[in-house]
């Protein structure tokens, strides 16, 4: 296997990260959909955007776009900073919501770790010339 083929093959860590992110986004989407009041057409547009943007970021990560990896890492980091400030409010939520939130944070934490591993970083850097 030559260097070009090796550089272009997606590392397992990236594939695992994408799967974990997709599961996390799907859990979040399901929670939003269950709690949404879809009595107005504008709600469908907002829901479509709420769903489309995270899935697009996950897709671009899967495609090897380094900027998408950094967008996810930045948003996740900011969310963890916000969690430190709003932990009291989170603890007033129903136990199921707290459990699902913890699962989503755990999935994103593992995904972020995978995206920062050396094979992942090298793969993203190797894809910078791809269109």
N, CA, C and O atoms as a printed pandas DataFrame, in Angstrom:
     atom_number atom_name residue_name chain_id  residue_number  x_coord  y_coord  z_coord
0              1         N          UNK        A               1    0.858   -1.169    0.000
1              2        CA          UNK        A               1    0.000    0.000    0.000
2              3         C          UNK        A               1    0.906    1.234    0.000
3              4         O          UNK        A               1    1.787    1.362    0.850
4              5         N          UNK        A               2    0.686    2.132   -0.950
5              6        CA          UNK        A               2    1.535    3.319   -1.027
6              7         C          UNK        A               2    1.029    4.415   -0.087
7              8         O          UNK        A               2   -0.043    4.291    0.506
8              9         N          UNK        A               3    1.811    5.485    0.041
9             10        CA          UNK        A               3    1.490    6.561    0.992
10            11         C          UNK        A               3    0.205    7.276    0.631
11            12         O          UNK        A               3   -0.544    7.679    1.521
12            13         N          UNK        A               4   -0.070    7.445   -0.663
13            14        CA          UNK        A               4   -1.284    8.150   -1.083
14            15         C          UNK        A               4   -2.522    7.373   -0.679
15            16         O          UNK        A               4   -3.471    7.951   -0.148
16            17         N          UNK        A               5   -2.526    6.065   -0.923
17            18        CA          UNK        A               5   -3.678    5.242   -0.556
18            19         C          UNK        A               5   -3.851    5.223    0.956
19            20         O          UNK        A               5   -4.967    5.328    1.464
20            21         N          UNK        A               6   -2.727    5.087    1.675
21            22        CA          UNK        A               6   -2.798    5.038    3.130
22            23         C          UNK        A               6   -3.344    6.355    3.693
23            24         O          UNK        A               6   -4.135    6.342    4.637
24            25         N          UNK        A               7   -2.932    7.482    3.125
25            26        CA          UNK        A               7   -3.363    8.783    3.625
26            27         C          UNK        A               7   -4.851    8.992    3.365
27            28         O          UNK        A               7   -5.528    9.635    4.167
28            29         N          UNK        A               8   -5.361    8.472    2.282
29            30        CA          UNK        A               8   -6.754    8.720    1.924
30            31         C          UNK        A               8   -7.728    7.752    2.595
31            32         O          UNK        A               8   -8.926    8.033    2.636
32            33         N          UNK        A               9   -7.260    6.639    3.114
33            34        CA          UNK        A               9   -8.183    5.707    3.753
34            35         C          UNK        A               9   -8.567    6.252    5.131
35            36         O          UNK        A               9   -7.710    6.642    5.923
36            37         N          UNK        A              10   -9.849    6.267    5.389
37            38        CA          UNK        A              10  -10.394    6.848    6.621
38            39         C          UNK        A              10   -9.995    5.981    7.813
39            40         O          UNK        A              10  -10.224    4.772    7.795
40            41         N          UNK        A              11   -9.402    6.578    8.847
41            42        CA          UNK        A              11   -9.059    5.814   10.047
42            43         C          UNK        A              11  -10.317    5.314   10.762
43            44         O          UNK        A              11  -11.382    5.926   10.686
44            45         N          UNK        A              12  -10.165    4.210   11.443
45            46        CA          UNK        A              12  -11.286    3.644   12.195
46            47         C          UNK        A              12  -11.771    4.644   13.248
47            48         O          UNK        A              12  -12.970    4.733   13.511
48            49         N          UNK        A              13  -10.855    5.387   13.843
49            50        CA          UNK        A              13  -11.233    6.366   14.869
50            51         C          UNK        A              13  -12.196    7.415   14.315
51            52         O          UNK        A              13  -13.111    7.845   15.018
52            53         N          UNK        A              14  -11.999    7.828   13.064
53            54        CA          UNK        A              14  -12.903    8.810   12.454
54            55         C          UNK        A              14  -14.262    8.173   12.197
55            56         O          UNK        A              14  -15.295    8.794   12.445
56            57         N          UNK        A              15  -14.267    6.954   11.709
57            58        CA          UNK        A              15  -15.533    6.257   11.456
58            59         C          UNK        A              15  -16.323    6.079   12.754
59            60         O          UNK        A              15  -17.532    6.307   12.786
60            61         N          UNK        A              16  -15.644    5.678   13.803
61            62        CA          UNK        A              16  -16.306    5.519   15.108
62            63         C          UNK        A              16  -16.838    6.867   15.594
63            64         O          UNK        A              16  -17.960    6.948   16.095
64            65         N          UNK        A              17  -16.038    7.920   15.449
65            66        CA          UNK        A              17  -16.474    9.254   15.874
66            67         C          UNK        A              17  -17.724    9.682   15.118
67            68         O          UNK        A              17  -18.650   10.229   15.715
68            69         N          UNK        A              18  -17.760    9.442   13.829
69            70        CA          UNK        A              18  -18.921    9.833   13.015
70            71         C          UNK        A              18  -20.157    9.054   13.451
71            72         O          UNK        A              18  -21.246    9.623   13.543
72            73         N          UNK        A              19  -20.003    7.778   13.716
73            74        CA          UNK        A              19  -21.141    6.970   14.171
74            75         C          UNK        A              19  -21.655    7.491   15.515
75            76         O          UNK        A              19  -22.861    7.642   15.709
76            77         N          UNK        A              20  -20.730    7.763   16.442
77            78        CA          UNK        A              20  -21.132    8.265   17.758
78            79         C          UNK        A              20  -21.819    9.622   17.645
79            80         O          UNK        A              20  -22.812    9.879   18.326
80            81         N          UNK        A              21  -21.291   10.486   16.790
81            82        CA          UNK        A              21  -21.915   11.804   16.596
82            83         C          UNK        A              21  -23.299   11.671   15.974
83            84         O          UNK        A              21  -24.228   12.380   16.362
84            85         N          UNK        A              22  -23.438   10.770   15.016
85            86        CA          UNK        A              22  -24.750   10.565   14.385
86            87         C          UNK        A              22  -25.765   10.054   15.407
87            88         O          UNK        A              22  -26.922   10.476   15.397
88            89         N          UNK        A              23  -25.345    9.161   16.273
89            90        CA          UNK        A              23  -26.244    8.657   17.322
90            91         C          UNK        A              23  -26.617    9.789   18.277
91            92         O          UNK        A              23  -27.781    9.929   18.654
92            93         N          UNK        A              24  -25.635   10.590   18.664
93            94        CA          UNK        A              24  -25.907   11.709   19.573
94            95         C          UNK        A              24  -26.868   12.717   18.949
95            96         O          UNK        A              24  -27.805   13.170   19.606
96            97         N          UNK        A              25  -26.641   13.065   17.699
97            98        CA          UNK        A              25  -27.522   14.017   17.010
98            99         C          UNK        A              25  -28.928   13.430   16.885
99           100         O          UNK        A              25  -29.915   14.149   17.040
100          101         N          UNK        A              26  -29.023   12.145   16.608
101          102        CA          UNK        A              26  -30.328   11.494   16.466
102          103         C          UNK        A              26  -31.084   11.498   17.800
103          104         O          UNK        A              26  -32.293   11.731   17.831
104          105         N          UNK        A              27  -30.371   11.241   18.891
105          106        CA          UNK        A              27  -31.016   11.310   20.214
106          107         C          UNK        A              27  -31.526   12.726   20.466
107          108         O          UNK        A              27  -32.655   12.914   20.918
108          109         N          UNK        A              28  -30.693   13.714   20.173
109          110        CA          UNK        A              28  -31.103   15.111   20.368
110          111         C          UNK        A              28  -32.278   15.483   19.490
111          112         O          UNK        A              28  -33.204   16.158   19.940
112          113         N          UNK        A              29  -32.250   15.047   18.234
113          114        CA          UNK        A              29  -33.349   15.327   17.316
114          115         C          UNK        A              29  -34.644   14.693   17.819
115          116         O          UNK        A              29  -35.708   15.311   17.766
116          117         N          UNK        A              30  -34.548   13.478   18.300
117          118        CA          UNK        A              30  -35.736   12.785   18.808
118          119         C          UNK        A              30  -36.324   13.533   19.999
119          120         O          UNK        A              30  -37.542   13.675   20.107
120          121         N          UNK        A              31  -35.454   14.014   20.899
121          122        CA          UNK        A              31  -35.933   14.773   22.053
122          123         C          UNK        A              31  -36.603   16.070   21.619
123          124         O          UNK        A              31  -37.626   16.460   22.183
124          125         N          UNK        A              32  -36.031   16.742   20.616
125          126        CA          UNK        A              32  -36.629   17.987   20.114
126          127         C          UNK        A              32  -37.975   17.694   19.456
127          128         O          UNK        A              32  -38.951   18.413   19.675
128          129         N          UNK        A              33  -38.021   16.645   18.656
129          130        CA          UNK        A              33  -39.249   16.306   17.939
130          131         C          UNK        A              33  -40.371   15.920   18.903
131          132         O          UNK        A              33  -41.522   16.301   18.692
132          133         N          UNK        A              34  -40.051   15.177   19.948
133          134        CA          UNK        A              34  -41.057   14.767   20.924
134          135         C          UNK        A              34  -41.629   15.979   21.650
135          136         O          UNK        A              34  -42.824   16.023   21.942
136          137         N          UNK        A              35  -40.775   16.965   21.942
137          138        CA          UNK        A              35  -41.226   18.133   22.682
138          139         C          UNK        A              35  -41.729   19.277   21.821
139          140         O          UNK        A              35  -42.178   20.294   22.349
140          141         N          UNK        A              36  -41.662   19.129   20.503
141          142        CA          UNK        A              36  -42.040   20.231   19.611
142          143         C          UNK        A              36  -43.556   20.324   19.473
143          144         O          UNK        A              36  -44.266   19.318   19.472
144          145         N          UNK        A              37  -44.019   21.546   19.357
145          146        CA          UNK        A              37  -45.431   21.807   19.091
146          147         C          UNK        A              37  -45.524   22.171   17.613
147          148         O          UNK        A              37  -45.286   23.317   17.230
148          149         N          UNK        A              38  -45.866   21.204   16.803
149          150        CA          UNK        A              38  -45.862   21.409   15.355
150          151         C          UNK        A              38  -47.249   21.819   14.857
151          152         O          UNK        A              38  -47.825   21.177   13.979
152          153         N          UNK        A              39  -47.766   22.891   15.430
153          154        CA          UNK        A              39  -49.063   23.391   15.013
154          155         C          UNK        A              39  -48.944   24.498   13.970
155          156         O          UNK        A              39  -49.947   24.925   13.398
156          157         N          UNK        A              40  -47.722   24.961   13.722
157          158        CA          UNK        A              40  -47.512   26.021   12.741
158          159         C          UNK        A              40  -46.473   25.562   11.717
159          160         O          UNK        A              40  -45.513   24.881   12.077
160          161         N          UNK        A              41  -46.653   25.925   10.455
161          162        CA          UNK        A              41  -45.703   25.508    9.418
162          163         C          UNK        A              41  -44.274   25.998    9.655
163          164         O          UNK        A              41  -43.321   25.329    9.257
164          165         N          UNK        A              42  -44.117   27.144   10.291
165          166        CA          UNK        A              42  -42.774   27.680   10.538
166          167         C          UNK        A              42  -41.971   26.753   11.444
167          168         O          UNK        A              42  -40.743   26.724   11.368
168          169         N          UNK        A              43  -42.648   26.003   12.291
169          170        CA          UNK        A              43  -41.954   25.078   13.189
170          171         C          UNK        A              43  -41.226   24.004   12.384
171          172         O          UNK        A              43  -40.138   23.570   12.762
172          173         N          UNK        A              44  -41.827   23.576   11.275
173          174        CA          UNK        A              44  -41.181   22.565   10.432
174          175         C          UNK        A              44  -39.876   23.098    9.848
175          176         O          UNK        A              44  -38.897   22.360    9.738
176          177         N          UNK        A              45  -39.859   24.364    9.478
177          178        CA          UNK        A              45  -38.639   24.970    8.918
178          179         C          UNK        A              45  -37.556   25.033    9.982
179          180         O          UNK        A              45  -36.400   24.702    9.719
180          181         N          UNK        A              46  -37.924   25.453   11.172
181          182        CA          UNK        A              46  -36.955   25.536   12.267
182          183         C          UNK        A              46  -36.435   24.143   12.617
183          184         O          UNK        A              46  -35.234   23.962   12.818
184          185         N          UNK        A              47  -37.327   23.166   12.690
185          186        CA          UNK        A              47  -36.907   21.795   12.981
186          187         C          UNK        A              47  -35.974   21.260   11.899
187          188         O          UNK        A              47  -35.001   20.568   12.200
188          189         N          UNK        A              48  -36.269   21.577   10.648
189          190        CA          UNK        A              48  -35.403   21.130    9.551
190          191         C          UNK        A              48  -33.997   21.701    9.704
191          192         O          UNK        A              48  -33.011   20.998    9.482
192          193         N          UNK        A              49  -33.903   22.971   10.083
193          194        CA          UNK        A              49  -32.586   23.585   10.291
194          195         C          UNK        A              49  -31.877   22.997   11.502
195          196         O          UNK        A              49  -30.675   22.732   11.465
196          197         N          UNK        A              50  -32.636   22.798   12.579
197          198        CA          UNK        A              50  -32.054   22.226   13.794
198          199         C          UNK        A              50  -31.484   20.842   13.506
199          200         O          UNK        A              50  -30.467   20.458   14.084
200          201         N          UNK        A              51  -32.119   20.105   12.632
201          202        CA          UNK        A              51  -31.660   18.756   12.287
202          203         C          UNK        A              51  -30.574   18.807   11.222
203          204         O          UNK        A              51  -29.582   18.085   11.319
204          205         N          UNK        A              52  -30.744   19.641   10.217
205          206        CA          UNK        A              52  -29.835   19.628    9.066
206          207         C          UNK        A              52  -28.422   20.079    9.419
207          208         O          UNK        A              52  -27.455   19.471    8.960
208          209         N          UNK        A              53  -28.283   21.110   10.205
209          210        CA          UNK        A              53  -26.948   21.658   10.484
210          211         C          UNK        A              53  -26.056   20.630   11.194
211          212         O          UNK        A              53  -24.945   20.390   10.722
212          213         N          UNK        A              54  -26.482   20.013   12.297
213          214        CA          UNK        A              54  -25.597   19.021   12.922
214          215         C          UNK        A              54  -25.294   17.820   12.015
215          216         O          UNK        A              54  -24.165   17.330   11.991
216          217         N          UNK        A              55  -26.301   17.349   11.271
217          218        CA          UNK        A              55  -26.043   16.227   10.364
218          219         C          UNK        A              55  -25.079   16.625    9.248
219          220         O          UNK        A              55  -24.269   15.803    8.819
220          221         N          UNK        A              56  -25.149   17.860    8.771
221          222        CA          UNK        A              56  -24.199   18.322    7.758
222          223         C          UNK        A              56  -22.782   18.369    8.313
223          224         O          UNK        A              56  -21.833   17.984    7.629
224          225         N          UNK        A              57  -22.636   18.834    9.535
225          226        CA          UNK        A              57  -21.310   18.859   10.159
226          227         C          UNK        A              57  -20.765   17.431   10.271
227          228         O          UNK        A              57  -19.602   17.183    9.953
228          229         N          UNK        A              58  -21.599   16.502   10.720
229          230        CA          UNK        A              58  -21.172   15.101   10.826
230          231         C          UNK        A              58  -20.790   14.569    9.443
231          232         O          UNK        A              58  -19.786   13.868    9.310
232          233         N          UNK        A              59  -21.570   14.889    8.422
233          234        CA          UNK        A              59  -21.270   14.440    7.066
234          235         C          UNK        A              59  -19.925   14.992    6.580
235          236         O          UNK        A              59  -19.120   14.269    5.994
236          237         N          UNK        A              60  -19.700   16.276    6.830
237          238        CA          UNK        A              60  -18.437   16.880    6.399
238          239         C          UNK        A              60  -17.256   16.294    7.163
239          240         O          UNK        A              60  -16.170   16.160    6.599
240          241         N          UNK        A              61  -17.442   15.945    8.425
241          242        CA          UNK        A              61  -16.384   15.252    9.166
242          243         C          UNK        A              61  -16.108   13.915    8.506
243          244         O          UNK        A              61  -14.951   13.542    8.314
244          245         N          UNK        A              62  -17.160   13.192    8.158
245          246        CA          UNK        A              62  -17.015   11.896    7.485
246          247         C          UNK        A              62  -16.261   12.044    6.163
247          248         O          UNK        A              62  -15.483   11.171    5.780
248          249         N          UNK        A              63  -16.502   13.156    5.475
249          250        CA          UNK        A              63  -15.834   13.402    4.184
250          251         C          UNK        A              63  -14.404   13.904    4.349
251          252         O          UNK        A              63  -13.691   14.049    3.356
252          253         N          UNK        A              64  -13.973   14.168    5.564
253          254        CA          UNK        A              64  -12.599   14.567    5.804
254          255         C          UNK        A              64  -12.349   16.060    5.802
255          256         O          UNK        A              64  -11.209   16.491    5.627
256          257         N          UNK        A              65  -13.380   16.854    5.990
257          258        CA          UNK        A              65  -13.213   18.307    6.027
258          259         C          UNK        A              65  -12.717   18.726    7.412
259          260         O          UNK        A              65  -13.428   18.591    8.408
260          261         N          UNK        A              66  -11.490   19.234    7.452
261          262        CA          UNK        A              66  -10.877   19.603    8.722
262          263         C          UNK        A              66  -11.626   20.735    9.414
263          264         O          UNK        A              66  -11.710   20.760   10.642
264          265         N          UNK        A              67  -12.172   21.672    8.641
265          266        CA          UNK        A              67  -12.915   22.779    9.252
266          267         C          UNK        A              67  -14.131   22.256   10.015
267          268         O          UNK        A              67  -14.484   22.810   11.056
268          269         N          UNK        A              68  -14.780   21.196    9.515
269          270        CA          UNK        A              68  -15.952   20.633   10.193
270          271         C          UNK        A              68  -15.541   19.980   11.512
271          272         O          UNK        A              68  -16.263   20.065   12.506
272          273         N          UNK        A              69  -14.392   19.336   11.513
273          274        CA          UNK        A              69  -13.864   18.750   12.748
274          275         C          UNK        A              69  -13.658   19.851   13.787
275          276         O          UNK        A              69  -14.028   19.689   14.950
276          277         N          UNK        A              70  -13.066   20.971   13.365
277          278        CA          UNK        A              70  -12.814   22.070   14.294
278          279         C          UNK        A              70  -14.105   22.751   14.735
279          280         O          UNK        A              70  -14.204   23.190   15.881
280          281         N          UNK        A              71  -15.082   22.847   13.861
281          282        CA          UNK        A              71  -16.379   23.413   14.259
282          283         C          UNK        A              71  -16.998   22.552   15.353
283          284         O          UNK        A              71  -17.476   23.072   16.361
284          285         N          UNK        A              72  -16.989   21.242   15.155
285          286        CA          UNK        A              72  -17.535   20.345   16.181
286          287         C          UNK        A              72  -16.773   20.496   17.489
287          288         O          UNK        A              72  -17.384   20.635   18.549
288          289         N          UNK        A              73  -15.436   20.470   17.425
289          290        CA          UNK        A              73  -14.640   20.559   18.645
290          291         C          UNK        A              73  -14.876   21.884   19.373
291          292         O          UNK        A              73  -14.939   21.916   20.602
292          293         N          UNK        A              74  -15.006   22.964   18.624
293          294        CA          UNK        A              74  -15.266   24.278   19.224
294          295         C          UNK        A              74  -16.646   24.319   19.882
295          296         O          UNK        A              74  -16.779   24.750   21.028
296          297         N          UNK        A              75  -17.660   23.876   19.164
297          298        CA          UNK        A              75  -19.025   23.890   19.710
298          299         C          UNK        A              75  -19.122   22.974   20.928
299          300         O          UNK        A              75  -19.766   23.324   21.917
300          301         N          UNK        A              76  -18.491   21.813   20.862
301          302        CA          UNK        A              76  -18.515   20.884   21.998
302          303         C          UNK        A              76  -17.799   21.499   23.195
303          304         O          UNK        A              76  -18.284   21.403   24.323
304          305         N          UNK        A              77  -16.659   22.124   22.962
305          306        CA          UNK        A              77  -15.934   22.779   24.045
306          307         C          UNK        A              77  -16.744   23.890   24.684
307          308         O          UNK        A              77  -16.779   24.014   25.908
308          309         N          UNK        A              78  -17.396   24.699   23.859
309          310        CA          UNK        A              78  -18.253   25.765   24.396
310          311         C          UNK        A              78  -19.433   25.196   25.173
311          312         O          UNK        A              78  -19.829   25.747   26.199
312          313         N          UNK        A              79  -19.992   24.096   24.687
313          314        CA          UNK        A              79  -21.109   23.457   25.390
314          315         C          UNK        A              79  -20.669   22.929   26.748
315          316         O          UNK        A              79  -21.435   22.982   27.710
316          317         N          UNK        A              80  -19.444   22.419   26.834
317          318        CA          UNK        A              80  -18.949   21.931   28.116
318          319         C          UNK        A              80  -18.704   23.092   29.086
319          320         O          UNK        A              80  -18.922   22.953   30.289
320          321         N          UNK        A              81  -18.255   24.225   28.567
321          322        CA          UNK        A              81  -18.101   25.423   29.411
322          323         C          UNK        A              81  -19.470   25.901   29.899
323          324         O          UNK        A              81  -19.618   26.283   31.060
324          325         N          UNK        A              82  -20.455   25.880   29.024
325          326        CA          UNK        A              82  -21.811   26.294   29.398
326          327         C          UNK        A              82  -22.416   25.330   30.410
327          328         O          UNK        A              82  -23.187   25.746   31.275
328          329         N          UNK        A              83  -22.080   24.058   30.315
329          330        CA          UNK        A              83  -22.595   23.069   31.260
330          331         C          UNK        A              83  -22.112   23.394   32.671
331          332         O          UNK        A              83  -22.862   23.266   33.638
332          333         N          UNK        A              84  -20.870   23.809   32.775
333          334        CA          UNK        A              84  -20.329   24.148   34.089
334          335         C          UNK        A              84  -21.125   25.279   34.737
335          336         O          UNK        A              84  -21.268   25.319   35.959
336          337         N          UNK        A              85  -21.639   26.189   33.927
337          338        CA          UNK        A              85  -22.400   27.330   34.441
338          339         C          UNK        A              85  -23.852   26.939   34.728
339          340         O          UNK        A              85  -24.450   27.446   35.677
340          341         N          UNK        A              86  -24.414   26.058   33.932
341          342        CA          UNK        A              86  -25.848   25.759   34.038
342          343         C          UNK        A              86  -26.150   24.386   34.631
343          344         O          UNK        A              86  -27.216   23.830   34.365
344          345         N          UNK        A              87  -25.263   23.839   35.408
345          346        CA          UNK        A              87  -25.479   22.504   35.969
346          347         C          UNK        A              87  -26.701   22.467   36.897
347          348         O          UNK        A              87  -27.410   21.462   36.942
348          349         N          UNK        A              88  -26.948   23.552   37.633
349          350        CA          UNK        A              88  -28.108   23.591   38.531
350          351         C          UNK        A              88  -29.414   23.468   37.745
351          352         O          UNK        A              88  -30.328   22.749   38.146
352          353         N          UNK        A              89  -29.485   24.183   36.618
353          354        CA          UNK        A              89  -30.695   24.121   35.790
354          355         C          UNK        A              89  -30.878   22.724   35.206
355          356         O          UNK        A              89  -32.000   22.225   35.120
356          357         N          UNK        A              90  -29.783   22.098   34.808
357          358        CA          UNK        A              90  -29.859   20.747   34.242
358          359         C          UNK        A              90  -30.406   19.763   35.269
359          360         O          UNK        A              90  -31.177   18.868   34.924
360          361         N          UNK        A              91  -30.014   19.925   36.513
361          362        CA          UNK        A              91  -30.442   18.988   37.548
362          363         C          UNK        A              91  -31.912   19.118   37.912
363          364         O          UNK        A              91  -32.444   18.267   38.626
364          365         N          UNK        A              92  -32.581   20.165   37.438
365          366        CA          UNK        A              92  -34.019   20.301   37.686
366          367         C          UNK        A              92  -34.850   19.599   36.614
367          368         O          UNK        A              92  -36.074   19.541   36.727
368          369         N          UNK        A              93  -34.213   19.072   35.590
369          370        CA          UNK        A              93  -34.915   18.387   34.499
370          371         C          UNK        A              93  -35.339   16.989   34.947
371          372         O          UNK        A              93  -34.812   16.464   35.927
372          373         N          UNK        A              94  -36.294   16.385   34.228
373          374        CA          UNK        A              94  -36.691   15.002   34.544
374          375         C          UNK        A              94  -35.496   14.047   34.391
375          376         O          UNK        A              94  -34.595   14.301   33.591
376          377         N          UNK        A              95  -35.493   12.961   35.152
377          378        CA          UNK        A              95  -34.368   12.019   35.118
378          379         C          UNK        A              95  -34.048   11.480   33.718
379          380         O          UNK        A              95  -32.879   11.276   33.392
380          381         N          UNK        A              96  -35.067   11.247   32.890
381          382        CA          UNK        A              96  -34.815   10.743   31.538
382          383         C          UNK        A              96  -34.034   11.769   30.717
383          384         O          UNK        A              96  -33.111   11.410   29.985
384          385         N          UNK        A              97  -34.403   13.037   30.838
385          386        CA          UNK        A              97  -33.682   14.088   30.109
386          387         C          UNK        A              97  -32.238   14.189   30.580
387          388         O          UNK        A              97  -31.332   14.375   29.768
388          389         N          UNK        A              98  -32.019   14.070   31.871
389          390        CA          UNK        A              98  -30.658   14.121   32.407
390          391         C          UNK        A              98  -29.851   12.935   31.891
391          392         O          UNK        A              98  -28.701   13.090   31.480
392          393         N          UNK        A              99  -30.455   11.755   31.915
393          394        CA          UNK        A              99  -29.757   10.551   31.451
394          395         C          UNK        A              99  -29.402   10.658   29.967
395          396         O          UNK        A              99  -28.284   10.330   29.568
396          397         N          UNK        A             100  -30.355   11.119   29.153
397          398        CA          UNK        A             100  -30.077   11.252   27.718
398          399         C          UNK        A             100  -29.015   12.308   27.460
399          400         O          UNK        A             100  -28.180   12.149   26.570
400          401         N          UNK        A             101  -29.045   13.382   28.231
401          402        CA          UNK        A             101  -28.022   14.412   28.087
402          403         C          UNK        A             101  -26.645   13.847   28.431
403          404         O          UNK        A             101  -25.670   14.109   27.727
404          405         N          UNK        A             102  -26.567   13.084   29.499
405          406        CA          UNK        A             102  -25.295   12.475   29.895
406          407         C          UNK        A             102  -24.795   11.497   28.829
407          408         O          UNK        A             102  -23.599   11.449   28.543
408          409         N          UNK        A             103  -25.695   10.730   28.251
409          410        CA          UNK        A             103  -25.316    9.811   27.182
410          411         C          UNK        A             103  -24.770   10.591   25.988
411          412         O          UNK        A             103  -23.745   10.223   25.414
412          413         N          UNK        A             104  -25.461   11.670   25.620
413          414        CA          UNK        A             104  -25.005   12.480   24.485
414          415         C          UNK        A             104  -23.639   13.109   24.758
415          416         O          UNK        A             104  -22.783   13.133   23.874
416          417         N          UNK        A             105  -23.432   13.612   25.960
417          418        CA          UNK        A             105  -22.134   14.196   26.306
418          419         C          UNK        A             105  -21.046   13.126   26.246
419          420         O          UNK        A             105  -19.956   13.373   25.731
420          421         N          UNK        A             106  -21.342   11.950   26.768
421          422        CA          UNK        A             106  -20.374   10.848   26.741
422          423         C          UNK        A             106  -20.028   10.458   25.304
423          424         O          UNK        A             106  -18.855   10.268   24.981
424          425         N          UNK        A             107  -21.038   10.338   24.441
425          426        CA          UNK        A             107  -20.795    9.995   23.036
426          427         C          UNK        A             107  -19.947   11.068   22.352
427          428         O          UNK        A             107  -19.023   10.752   21.603
428          429         N          UNK        A             108  -20.262   12.325   22.611
429          430        CA          UNK        A             108  -19.502   13.422   21.989
430          431         C          UNK        A             108  -18.083   13.491   22.539
431          432         O          UNK        A             108  -17.153   13.828   21.807
432          433         N          UNK        A             109  -17.908   13.179   23.807
433          434        CA          UNK        A             109  -16.573   13.178   24.402
434          435         C          UNK        A             109  -15.696   12.108   23.754
435          436         O          UNK        A             109  -14.535   12.362   23.436
436          437         N          UNK        A             110  -16.250   10.922   23.562
437          438        CA          UNK        A             110  -15.485    9.860   22.896
438          439         C          UNK        A             110  -15.208   10.250   21.448
439          440         O          UNK        A             110  -14.106   10.029   20.946
440          441         N          UNK        A             111  -16.203   10.829   20.775
441          442        CA          UNK        A             111  -16.013   11.252   19.378
442          443         C          UNK        A             111  -14.925   12.319   19.288
443          444         O          UNK        A             111  -14.062   12.251   18.413
444          445         N          UNK        A             112  -14.961   13.304   20.187
445          446        CA          UNK        A             112  -13.942   14.358   20.188
446          447         C          UNK        A             112  -12.556   13.759   20.415
447          448         O          UNK        A             112  -11.591   14.138   19.753
448          449         N          UNK        A             113  -12.470   12.827   21.351
449          450        CA          UNK        A             113  -11.185   12.167   21.610
450          451         C          UNK        A             113  -10.682   11.443   20.370
451          452         O          UNK        A             113   -9.498   11.516   20.040
452          453         N          UNK        A             114  -11.575   10.749   19.688
453          454        CA          UNK        A             114  -11.188   10.030   18.468
454          455         C          UNK        A             114  -10.729   10.983   17.374
455          456         O          UNK        A             114   -9.801   10.678   16.625
456          457         N          UNK        A             115  -11.377   12.131   17.284
457          458        CA          UNK        A             115  -11.010   13.100   16.243
458          459         C          UNK        A             115   -9.695   13.805   16.546
459          460         O          UNK        A             115   -9.124   14.454   15.670
460          461         N          UNK        A             116   -9.212   13.686   17.768
461          462        CA          UNK        A             116   -7.937   14.295   18.141
462          463         C          UNK        A             116   -6.775   13.294   18.180
463          464         O          UNK        A             116   -5.640   13.667   18.475
464          465         N          UNK        A             117   -7.064   12.029   17.884
465          466        CA          UNK        A             117   -6.000   11.032   17.828
466          467         C          UNK        A             117   -5.089   11.286   16.628
467          468         O          UNK        A             117   -5.523   11.845   15.621
468          469         N          UNK        A             118   -3.849   10.881   16.737
469          470        CA          UNK        A             118   -2.870   11.143   15.681
470          471         C          UNK        A             118   -3.305   10.636   14.298
471          472         O          UNK        A             118   -3.187   11.382   13.326
472          473         N          UNK        A             119   -3.805    9.392   14.172
473          474        CA          UNK        A             119   -4.217    8.958   12.818
474          475         C          UNK        A             119   -5.323    9.835   12.233
475          476         O          UNK        A             119   -5.344   10.098   11.030
476          477         N          UNK        A             120   -6.243   10.287   13.091
477          478        CA          UNK        A             120   -7.328   11.151   12.617
478          479         C          UNK        A             120   -6.790   12.499   12.171
479          480         O          UNK        A             120   -7.149   12.994   11.102
480          481         N          UNK        A             121   -5.930   13.093   12.989
481          482        CA          UNK        A             121   -5.364   14.402   12.660
482          483         C          UNK        A             121   -4.585   14.317   11.351
483          484         O          UNK        A             121   -4.718   15.189   10.491
484          485         N          UNK        A             122   -3.776   13.274   11.196
485          486        CA          UNK        A             122   -2.999   13.117    9.960
486          487         C          UNK        A             122   -3.914   12.931    8.756
487          488         O          UNK        A             122   -3.635   13.453    7.676
488          489         N          UNK        A             123   -5.003   12.192    8.937
489          490        CA          UNK        A             123   -5.932   11.972    7.827
490          491         C          UNK        A             123   -6.604   13.275    7.423
491          492         O          UNK        A             123   -6.728   13.567    6.234
492          493         N          UNK        A             124   -7.039   14.058    8.400
493          494        CA          UNK        A             124   -7.657   15.344    8.076
494          495         C          UNK        A             124   -6.667   16.284    7.416
495          496         O          UNK        A             124   -7.022   17.000    6.481
496          497         N          UNK        A             125   -5.449   16.292    7.883
497          498        CA          UNK        A             125   -4.432   17.146    7.263
498          499         C          UNK        A             125   -4.113   16.667    5.844
499          500         O          UNK        A             125   -3.844   17.478    4.959
500          501         N          UNK        A             126   -4.141   15.375    5.635
501          502        CA          UNK        A             126   -3.870   14.827    4.298
502          503         C          UNK        A             126   -4.972   15.107    3.313
503          504         O          UNK        A             126   -4.739   15.072    2.105
504          505         N          UNK        A             127   -6.173   15.385    3.795
505          506        CA          UNK        A             127   -7.314   15.667    2.921
506          507         C          UNK        A             127   -7.466   17.134    2.595
507          508         O          UNK        A             127   -8.427   17.507    1.923
508          509         N          UNK        A             128   -6.553   17.983    3.044
509          510        CA          UNK        A             128   -6.738   19.417    2.844
510          511         C          UNK        A             128   -6.670   19.825    1.374
511          512         O          UNK        A             128   -7.202   20.871    1.002
512          513         N          UNK        A             129   -6.026   19.018    0.536
513          514        CA          UNK        A             129   -5.949   19.345   -0.887
514          515         C          UNK        A             129   -7.099   18.761   -1.687
515          516         O          UNK        A             129   -7.271   19.080   -2.863
516          517         N          UNK        A             130   -7.901   17.891   -1.035
517          518        CA          UNK        A             130   -9.040   17.297   -1.739
518          519         C          UNK        A             130  -10.156   18.305   -1.852
519          520         O          UNK        A             130  -10.305   19.177   -0.996
520          521         N          UNK        A             131  -10.942   18.189   -2.908
521          522        CA          UNK        A             131  -12.082   19.101   -3.090
522          523         C          UNK        A             131  -13.345   18.483   -2.570
523          524         O          UNK        A             131  -14.408   19.101   -2.637
